[in-house]
Amino acid sequence: MQLRKIIKALGHFPTDDAATKLIWLALSNITAKWSRSTHDWKTAMNQFAILYEERFVRPAP
């Protein structure tokens, strides 16, 4: 629901890359508020780390 609200508020995106970046940032902010991890989220985060390794920062353990 939170992700849908963010996408709907911005309307359209000039490129697919812009949409991908917004979704990644939104998910990053949304998951920071979660009290428990979701199923297979670690796999998704690893994929983001591969795709955006120069911008991806892992939290300190």
Secondary structure, 3 states (H helix, E strand, C coil): CHHHHHHHHHCCCCCHHHHHHHHHHHHHHHHHCCCCCCCCHHHHHHHHHHHCCCCCCCCCC
